[in-house]
């Protein structure tokens, strides 16, 4: 078992920007602002695994205080290792069985294989990287729309077709045809 701890350095955005300006190769200021918005303070009340957290302000600490608090944090983490989560294998197997018979899941897997093969074909035909990116975006939009349509149709039929053992071949062949039409458009440019 391992101990877990985190050392959270709290630094005001203004101080980060000032320090960044002094670097030989400063980051764009937008990056620092974006990171400041995304970083979350440890919250041990909400996340029990964060109970071994230490928040240090970037100013006001001597190296001696910083060292002592850090050593205390590491000791607490080592003395209280994280217990592994126990797996419920019966529930896991039941979930897998349900997934395996679900038409939406089967369609998603089939469509992913078609998209993967289509992208491989595009790469084999030396499609430019910018066109590869556009093709991937277009295929992803098609996939999302296709699965949403299938889900909607399944819901209209009171879920009756969601638990079939086999996926209707016509469903994936229509997606495959649309994917072929898209790649043909890119290859014929």
Secondary structure, DSSP 8 states (H G I E B T S, - for coil): -----EEEEE--HHHHHHHHHTSTT---HHHHHHHHHH-----TTT-GGGSSEEEEESSS--HHHHHHHHHHHHHHHHHS--------HHHHHHHHHHHHH-HHHHHHHHHHHHHHHHHHHHHHTT--HHHHHHHHHHHHHHHHHHHHHHHHHHHHTTTTTTT-SS--HHHHHHHHHHHHHHHHHHHT-
